[in-house]
Amino acid sequence: MNVLVTGGLGFIGSHTCVELLNANYDVVIIDNLSNSSIDVLEKLEKITSKRPKFYEIDACNKEQVEKVFKENKIDAVIHFAGYKAVGESVSEPLKYYRNNLDSTLTLLEVMKEYSCHNFVFSSSATVYGSPKELPIKEDFPLSTTNPYGTTKLMIERILADVSKADNDLSIIVLRYFNPIGAHKSGLLGENPKGIPNNLMPYIVRVATKELEILSVFGNDYNTKDGTGVRDYIHVVDLAKGHLKALEKSTNFKGIEYYNLGTGTGYSVLDLVKTFEKVNNIKVPYKIVDRRPGDIDACYADPTKAYKELGFKAELDIEDMCRDSYNFIIKNKSN
Ligand code: WQD
């Protein structure tokens, strides 16, 4: 089965390609390298002894996407390509609407031209906004507080309409909670360019002394220790969830939505203390003001993914902390 993975050299995309290749899928990657690097291709080959076909193209470019479908019989698409920095989306909304919506519309149009019916979409728990209760189920109200999240919600709405109009399609929407961690080999991981927005990449940079101290954004939330609580899921578990979604998409028609989370929430201080313990290293921090737009707590009810996809996260918070640090240590020179 030929699977097209857009954004396949990125953090979640590359880990998903490892699982696809190891499961003997044929993988075709398109990536414009705006938030990834070409050396990830060699790393995929090193880990799996297989080299996926790669096209350095932009998923918004219809001519180039058509070329990929013309040259390869694509049976399914897993769509990761998109901008994902919440803060940047607030300052540059047009860039986010253009890129995230355009790439998806282009893919759906070309899929229709080439009778490709299976689509797995990388959505986000951010579509739940500030949940009224916890844990979060897939039928909870949807609302967003930033343009990044709104692009995800708009795309979900587009997919629902497209699914209604074309009952040959099978569409799986995966709502990720907080993906962290790295492949055990230390060859793949998360290494954002510039100052990290997200917690784990920031903790790692403080641990390696690249950054001086972690700012904990607020300790007056309605949580056990006052710091923000999130559902951290190991990126390898998340990758495996995509294979479960792909299997489901080949034997059902319509559209379905699944939370990919562990169902357990950890606070910022939980993560810092676990990171320090498993890596035997200090992570200095200071409490500062809340970050605008942050919510107290967010964690999944993972029941539906377990019941309908057979998906359950297996790696724990210690694995996430150990693997995140291992990746950076192994790639320090880069
Ligand atoms: C986690 C917790 C912060 C940094 C975002 C996106 C979401 C998804 C994952 C794409 C919060 C605290 C953070 C720091 C801190 N991305 N924090 N100091 O905001 O839950 O989710 O990333 O899909 O869509 O919204 O993740 O890692 O930024 O924050 O105290 O330097 O860590 O306040 O409580 P978030 P995060």
Residues whose N, C-alpha, C, O or C-beta is under 5 A from the ligand:
A	BS01	WQD	K84 V86 S124 T126 F177 N178 N197 N198 L199 M200 Y202 S215 V216 F217 G228 V229 R230 V268 D294
